[in-house]
Amino acid sequence: MIRAKIRIRVTGRDMAKSIVQSIEPDNIGMEGLKIEPRISTENAYFTITHSGKIETFISTLDDVLRCIQAARSTLQGIVKDKTS
């Protein structure tokens, strides 16, 4: 079993919730893959486990990180626009 833990700092609980929701489509249908999200006021946490090949895990982890990065950048842009 391969496991990775990710912590993303956020500006609030709503942003953490949105980031977690942004990767929900990636959390279905892949045998041996489990993504467990958790949110707090200042962080979004993900524990990703995979029981298959390391190459598949690395590819999946890369996809998840891209989704998180895109969601975080978009949300930060929205927050910035609202405060301007």
DSSP file (Angstrom, degrees, kcal/mol; ACC not computed):
  #  RESIDUE AA STRUCTURE BP1 BP2  ACC     N-H-->O    O-->H-N    N-H-->O    O-->H-N    TCO  KAPPA ALPHA  PHI   PSI    X-CA   Y-CA   Z-CA
    1    1 A M              0   0    0      0, 0.0     2,-0.4     0, 0.0    50,-0.2   0.000 360.0 360.0 360.0 132.8    0.0    0.0    0.0
    2    2 A I  E     -A   50   0A   0     48,-2.8    48,-2.2    51,-0.0     2,-0.4  -0.882 360.0-172.7-108.9 139.7    1.3    3.4   -1.0
    3    3 A R  E     -A   49   0A   0     -2,-0.4     2,-0.4    46,-0.2    46,-0.2  -0.992  12.0-177.5-138.6 141.6    0.2    6.5    0.9
    4    4 A A  E     -A   48   0A   0     44,-2.4    44,-3.0    -2,-0.4     2,-0.4  -0.993  11.0-155.8-133.3 143.4    0.7   10.3    0.5
    5    5 A K  E     -A   47   0A   0     -2,-0.4     2,-0.4    42,-0.2    42,-0.2  -0.979  11.9-170.3-119.8 132.4   -0.5   13.0    2.8
    6    6 A I  E     -A   46   0A   0     40,-2.8    40,-2.3    -2,-0.4     2,-0.4  -0.961   7.4-168.7-124.4 137.1   -1.1   16.6    1.5
    7    7 A R  E     -A   45   0A   0     -2,-0.4     2,-0.5    38,-0.2    38,-0.2  -0.995   4.3-169.2-125.3 127.2   -1.8   19.7    3.4
    8    8 A I  E     -A   44   0A   0     36,-2.7    36,-2.2    -2,-0.4     2,-0.3  -0.968  17.9-136.7-116.7 120.7   -3.0   22.9    1.6
    9    9 A R  E     +A   43   0A   0     -2,-0.5     2,-0.3    34,-0.2    34,-0.3  -0.581  30.6 179.4 -75.1 136.9   -3.1   26.2    3.5
   10   10 A V        -     0   0    0     32,-2.4     3,-0.1    -2,-0.3    62,-0.0  -0.825  39.2-118.4-133.3 170.8   -6.2   28.2    2.8
   11   11 A T  S    S-     0   0    0     -2,-0.3     2,-0.3     1,-0.2    31,-0.1   0.535  88.4 -13.1 -90.2  -6.9   -7.7   31.5    3.9
   12   12 A G  S  > S-     0   0    0      1,-0.1     4,-2.0    28,-0.1     3,-0.2  -0.973  72.5 -88.9-179.8 169.0  -10.8   30.0    5.5
   13   13 A R  H  > S+     0   0    0     -2,-0.3     4,-2.6     1,-0.2     5,-0.2   0.851 119.3  57.4 -61.3 -37.8  -13.1   27.0    5.9
   14   14 A D  H  > S+     0   0    0      1,-0.2     4,-2.2     2,-0.2    -1,-0.2   0.899 107.6  47.7 -62.5 -40.1  -15.2   27.8    2.8
   15   15 A M  H  > S+     0   0    0     -3,-0.2     4,-2.4     2,-0.2    -1,-0.2   0.910 110.7  51.5 -66.8 -41.1  -12.1   27.7    0.6
   16   16 A A  H  X S+     0   0    0     -4,-2.0     4,-2.3     1,-0.2    -2,-0.2   0.919 110.4  49.3 -59.9 -43.7  -11.0   24.4    2.2
   17   17 A K  H  X S+     0   0    0     -4,-2.6     4,-2.4     1,-0.2    -1,-0.2   0.906 110.6  50.0 -63.0 -42.6  -14.4   23.0    1.5
   18   18 A S  H  X S+     0   0    0     -4,-2.2     4,-1.6     2,-0.2    -1,-0.2   0.890 110.1  50.0 -64.3 -39.8  -14.3   24.2   -2.1
   19   19 A I  H  X S+     0   0    0     -4,-2.4     4,-0.7     2,-0.2    -1,-0.2   0.920 110.7  49.6 -65.6 -42.9  -10.9   22.7   -2.7
   20   20 A V  H >< S+     0   0    0     -4,-2.3     3,-1.1     1,-0.2     4,-0.3   0.926 111.4  49.3 -60.4 -44.5  -12.0   19.3   -1.3
   21   21 A Q  H >< S+     0   0    0     -4,-2.4     3,-1.1     1,-0.2    -1,-0.2   0.800  99.6  68.2 -65.7 -27.7  -15.1   19.4   -3.5
   22   22 A S  H 3< S+     0   0    0     -4,-1.6    -1,-0.2     1,-0.3    -2,-0.2   0.734 104.3  41.5 -67.1 -21.4  -13.0   20.2   -6.6
   23   23 A I  T X< S+     0   0    0     -3,-1.1     3,-1.2    -4,-0.7     4,-0.5   0.394  81.9 103.3-106.4   4.5  -11.3   16.8   -6.5
   24   24 A E  G X  S+     0   0    0     -3,-1.1     3,-1.9    -4,-0.3    -1,-0.1   0.883  76.5  58.3 -54.3 -41.7  -14.4   14.7   -5.8
   25   25 A P  G >  S+     0   0    0      0, 0.0     3,-0.9     0, 0.0    -1,-0.3   0.823 103.1  54.8 -59.5 -27.7  -14.7   13.5   -9.4
   26   26 A D  G <  S+     0   0    0     -3,-1.2    -2,-0.2     1,-0.2     4,-0.1   0.578  96.1  69.3 -76.9  -8.9  -11.2   12.0   -9.1
   27   27 A N  G <  S+     0   0    0     -3,-1.9     2,-0.4    -4,-0.5    -1,-0.2   0.232  88.8  76.9 -96.7  14.0  -12.2   10.1   -6.1
   28   28 A I  S <  S+     0   0    0     -3,-0.9     3,-0.1     1,-0.1     6,-0.0  -0.937  87.1  10.9-127.6 148.6  -14.5    7.6   -7.9
   29   29 A G  S    S+     0   0    0     -2,-0.4     2,-0.7     1,-0.1    -1,-0.1   0.360  80.5 117.4  81.4  -3.2  -14.2    4.6  -10.0
   30   30 A M    >   -     0   0    0      3,-0.1     3,-1.8    -4,-0.1    -1,-0.1  -0.870  62.7-129.3-104.3 116.4  -10.5    3.7   -9.7
   31   31 A E  T 3  S+     0   0    0     -2,-0.7     3,-0.1     1,-0.3    20,-0.1  -0.361  90.0  13.5 -63.7 132.4   -9.9    0.3   -8.1
   32   32 A G  T 3  S+     0   0    0      1,-0.2    19,-1.5    18,-0.1     2,-0.4   0.425 100.6 114.9  85.2  -1.4   -7.4    0.4   -5.2
   33   33 A L  E <   +B   50   0A   0     -3,-1.8     2,-0.4    17,-0.2    -1,-0.2  -0.863  37.0 176.5-106.6 135.5   -7.5    4.2   -4.9
   34   34 A K  E     -B   49   0A   0     15,-2.6    15,-2.7    -2,-0.4     2,-0.5  -0.983   9.2-170.8-138.0 126.6   -8.8    6.0   -1.8
   35   35 A I  E     -B   48   0A   0     -2,-0.4    13,-0.2    -8,-0.2    -2,-0.0  -0.970   6.1-170.0-117.2 116.9   -8.8    9.8   -1.3
   36   36 A E  E     -B   47   0A   0     11,-2.9    11,-2.0    -2,-0.5     2,-0.2  -0.901   8.1-165.1-110.4 106.5   -9.8   10.9    2.2
   37   37 A P  E     +B   46   0A   0      0, 0.0     2,-0.3     0, 0.0     9,-0.2  -0.548   9.0 179.4 -89.2 156.8  -10.3   14.6    2.5
   38   38 A R  E     -B   45   0A   0      7,-2.1     7,-3.5    -2,-0.2     2,-0.3  -0.974   9.8-155.1-151.0 143.4  -10.5   16.6    5.7
   39   39 A I  E     +B   44   0A   0     -2,-0.3     2,-0.3     5,-0.2     5,-0.2  -0.901  14.1 170.3-123.9 153.2  -11.0   20.3    6.3
   40   40 A S        -     0   0    0      3,-2.4   -24,-0.2    -2,-0.3   -28,-0.1  -0.808  52.9 -85.8-140.3-176.3  -10.2   22.8    9.0
   41   41 A T  S    S+     0   0    0     -2,-0.3   -25,-0.2     1,-0.2   -26,-0.1   0.849 125.5  21.0 -64.2 -35.3  -10.3   26.6    9.3
   42   42 A E  S    S+     0   0    0      1,-0.1   -32,-2.4   -31,-0.1     2,-0.3   0.425 122.3  44.1-116.1  -0.8   -6.8   27.0    7.8
   43   43 A N  E     -A    9   0A   0    -34,-0.3    -3,-2.4   -32,-0.1     2,-0.5  -0.985  52.3-148.5-147.2 152.4   -6.1   23.8    5.9
   44   44 A A  E     -AB   8  39A   0    -36,-2.2   -36,-2.7    -2,-0.3     2,-0.4  -0.995  28.8-162.4-114.7 130.0   -7.5   21.3    3.5
   45   45 A Y  E     -AB   7  38A   0     -7,-3.5    -7,-2.1    -2,-0.5     2,-0.4  -0.883   9.5-172.8-115.9 144.2   -6.0   17.8    4.1
   46   46 A F  E     -AB   6  37A   0    -40,-2.3   -40,-2.8    -2,-0.4     2,-0.5  -0.996   9.6-166.3-135.9 131.4   -5.9   14.8    1.8
   47   47 A T  E     -AB   5  36A   0    -11,-2.0   -11,-2.9    -2,-0.4     2,-0.5  -0.981  15.4-169.4-112.9 120.1   -4.7   11.3    2.5
   48   48 A I  E     +AB   4  35A   0    -44,-3.0   -44,-2.4    -2,-0.5     2,-0.4  -0.940   6.1 179.9-115.3 124.1   -4.3    9.3   -0.7
   49   49 A T  E     -AB   3  34A   0    -15,-2.7   -15,-2.6    -2,-0.5     2,-0.3  -0.944   2.9-178.8-124.4 147.5   -3.8    5.6   -0.6
   50   50 A H  E     -AB   2  33A   0    -48,-2.2   -48,-2.8    -2,-0.4   -17,-0.2  -0.996  19.8-164.3-146.7 136.6   -3.3    3.2   -3.5
   51   51 A S        +     0   0    0    -19,-1.5   -18,-0.1    -2,-0.3     3,-0.1   0.218  69.9  72.9-106.0  14.4   -2.8   -0.5   -3.6
   52   52 A G  S    S-     0   0    0      1,-0.3    -2,-0.1   -20,-0.2     2,-0.1  -0.023  94.1 -30.2-106.6-148.9   -1.6   -0.8   -7.2
   53   53 A K     >  -     0   0    0      1,-0.1     4,-2.0    -2,-0.1    -1,-0.3  -0.369  48.6-127.8 -72.5 146.5    1.5    0.1   -9.1
   54   54 A I  H  > S+     0   0    0      1,-0.2     4,-2.7     2,-0.2     5,-0.2   0.848 109.4  58.3 -61.4 -36.0    3.7    3.0   -8.1
   55   55 A E  H  > S+     0   0    0      1,-0.2     4,-2.0     2,-0.2    -1,-0.2   0.902 107.0  46.8 -62.6 -41.2    3.6    4.5  -11.6
   56   56 A T  H  > S+     0   0    0     -3,-0.2     4,-2.5     2,-0.2    -1,-0.2   0.896 111.9  51.5 -66.2 -41.0   -0.2    4.7  -11.4
   57   57 A F  H  X S+     0   0    0     -4,-2.0     4,-3.0     2,-0.2    -2,-0.2   0.926 109.6  48.9 -62.6 -45.5    0.0    6.2   -8.0
   58   58 A I  H  X S+     0   0    0     -4,-2.7     4,-2.3     2,-0.2    -1,-0.2   0.911 112.4  48.4 -62.1 -42.9    2.4    8.9   -9.1
   59   59 A S  H  X S+     0   0    0     -4,-2.0     4,-2.1     2,-0.2    -1,-0.2   0.915 113.9  46.4 -62.7 -44.2    0.3    9.8  -12.1
   60   60 A T  H  X S+     0   0    0     -4,-2.5     4,-2.6     2,-0.2    -2,-0.2   0.913 111.6  51.1 -65.0 -43.3   -2.9   10.0  -10.0
   61   61 A L  H  X S+     0   0    0     -4,-3.0     4,-2.6     1,-0.2    -2,-0.2   0.901 109.0  51.7 -60.8 -41.7   -1.1   12.1   -7.4
   62   62 A D  H  X S+     0   0    0     -4,-2.3     4,-2.0    -5,-0.2    -1,-0.2   0.917 110.6  48.4 -60.7 -44.7    0.1   14.4  -10.1
   63   63 A D  H  X S+     0   0    0     -4,-2.1     4,-2.3     2,-0.2    -2,-0.2   0.918 111.7  49.2 -61.7 -44.8   -3.5   14.8  -11.4
   64   64 A V  H  X S+     0   0    0     -4,-2.6     4,-2.5     1,-0.2    -2,-0.2   0.920 110.3  50.6 -62.6 -44.3   -4.8   15.5   -7.9
   65   65 A L  H  X S+     0   0    0     -4,-2.6     4,-2.6     1,-0.2    -1,-0.2   0.880 109.6  50.9 -63.0 -37.9   -2.2   18.1   -7.2
   66   66 A R  H  X S+     0   0    0     -4,-2.0     4,-2.6     2,-0.2    -1,-0.2   0.917 110.6  48.9 -64.4 -42.8   -3.0   19.8  -10.5
   67   67 A C  H  X S+     0   0    0     -4,-2.3     4,-2.4     2,-0.2    -2,-0.2   0.915 112.9  47.6 -62.2 -43.0   -6.7   19.9   -9.7
   68   68 A I  H  X S+     0   0    0     -4,-2.5     4,-2.7     2,-0.2     5,-0.2   0.926 112.5  49.2 -63.9 -44.8   -5.9   21.3   -6.2
   69   69 A Q  H  X S+     0   0    0     -4,-2.6     4,-2.5     2,-0.2     5,-0.2   0.915 112.3  47.6 -62.3 -43.8   -3.6   23.9   -7.7
   70   70 A A  H  X S+     0   0    0     -4,-2.6     4,-2.2     2,-0.2    -1,-0.2   0.921 114.1  46.9 -64.0 -43.9   -6.2   25.0  -10.3
   71   71 A A  H  X S+     0   0    0     -4,-2.4     4,-2.6    -5,-0.2     5,-0.2   0.921 113.4  48.3 -64.2 -44.1   -9.0   25.2   -7.7
   72   72 A R  H  X S+     0   0    0     -4,-2.7     4,-2.5     2,-0.2     5,-0.2   0.918 112.2  48.3 -64.4 -44.1   -6.8   27.1   -5.2
   73   73 A S  H  X S+     0   0    0     -4,-2.5     4,-1.9    -5,-0.2    -1,-0.2   0.913 113.6  47.6 -62.8 -43.0   -5.6   29.6   -7.8
   74   74 A T  H  X S+     0   0    0     -4,-2.2     4,-2.1    -5,-0.2    -2,-0.2   0.934 113.3  47.2 -63.6 -46.9   -9.2   30.2   -9.1
   75   75 A L  H  X S+     0   0    0     -4,-2.6     4,-2.5     1,-0.2    -2,-0.2   0.890 110.8  51.4 -64.3 -40.0  -10.6   30.7   -5.6
   76   76 A Q  H  X S+     0   0    0     -4,-2.5     4,-2.4     1,-0.2    -1,-0.2   0.877 109.0  52.0 -65.1 -36.2   -7.8   33.0   -4.6
   77   77 A G  H  X S+     0   0    0     -4,-1.9     4,-2.3     2,-0.2    -2,-0.2   0.895 109.7  48.9 -64.5 -40.3   -8.5   35.1   -7.7
   78   78 A I  H  X S+     0   0    0     -4,-2.1     4,-2.1     2,-0.2    -2,-0.2   0.931 112.3  47.6 -64.5 -45.9  -12.2   35.3   -6.8
   79   79 A V  H  X S+     0   0    0     -4,-2.5     4,-1.6     1,-0.2    -2,-0.2   0.909 111.9  50.7 -61.5 -42.6  -11.4   36.4   -3.2
   80   80 A K  H  X S+     0   0    0     -4,-2.4     4,-0.8     1,-0.2    -1,-0.2   0.904 109.8  50.0 -62.7 -42.4   -8.9   39.0   -4.5
   81   81 A D  H  < S+     0   0    0     -4,-2.3     3,-0.5     1,-0.2    -1,-0.2   0.874 109.0  52.2 -64.2 -37.7  -11.5   40.4   -6.9
   82   82 A K  H  < S+     0   0    0     -4,-2.1    -1,-0.2     1,-0.2    -2,-0.2   0.834 110.8  47.1 -67.6 -32.3  -14.2   40.7   -4.2
   83   83 A T  H  <        0   0    0     -4,-1.6    -1,-0.2     1,-0.2    -2,-0.2   0.591 360.0 360.0 -87.7  -9.4  -11.8   42.6   -1.9
   84   84 A S     <        0   0    0     -4,-0.8    -1,-0.2    -3,-0.5    -2,-0.2   0.468 360.0 360.0 -82.9 360.0  -10.7   45.0   -4.7
